[in-house]
Amino acid sequence: MRIMGLDYGSTTVGVAISDELLLTAQGIEVIRRQQENKLRQTLARIEALIIEYNVDRIVLGYPKNMNNTVGDRALKSEEFAEMLKRRTNKEVILWDERLSTVAAHQTLIEGDVRREDRSKVVDKVAAVFILQGYLDGLKFQENINKESI
């Protein structure tokens, strides 16, 4: 079983996949589209990746505002989550992604990646941060459950 992490943007979707032990997230690609509302090919590519990697569930970044309110981007993510559920028949989990793109940029800067190259991969790196946060949360919850027994 693997979990897919997605960073859904206006014209890109960063994609990450967990390892089979659900310990680490690896970025695999950035899906690009010409217009924000043209999602047919994006959804088809996600479906193909689900099959290729034997994905069991999807973690979709949920870009809430810093004050914890739901803005326009978060509403679009909710709509995209519903599309994914209908198209893939997979569980889709909305995961708070506040500052994931900022962290991705910072990581790339610290890795001395040139500005032109950062823009090509930042969404994939953000998807890794989203998915890794979810995986770490699973392990944390697992440890809490073990301690309460």
CORZI-V140683 format. One line per field, one symbol per residue. phi: phi as a letter, one per 40 degrees, with the letter a starting at -180 (. if undefined). psi: psi as a letter, one per 40 degrees, with the letter a starting at -180 (. if undefined). Layout:
# CORZI-V140683
phi=???
psi=???
This chain:
# CORZI-V140683
phi=.bbbbbbcbcbbbcbbbccccgbbbbcbabcbbcbdccbdccccccdccccdbfccabbbdbcccccgcbbcccccccccdcccdccbfbcbbcbdbdgcccccdccccccgccdcccccbcccccccccccccccccccccccccccc
psi=hihhhhhhadeihhhiiiidefdihhhdihhiididegedddddddddddddefhdihhhhggiideeihaddddddddddddddddefihhhhhhehedddddddddddefhiddddddedddddddddddddddddddddddddde.
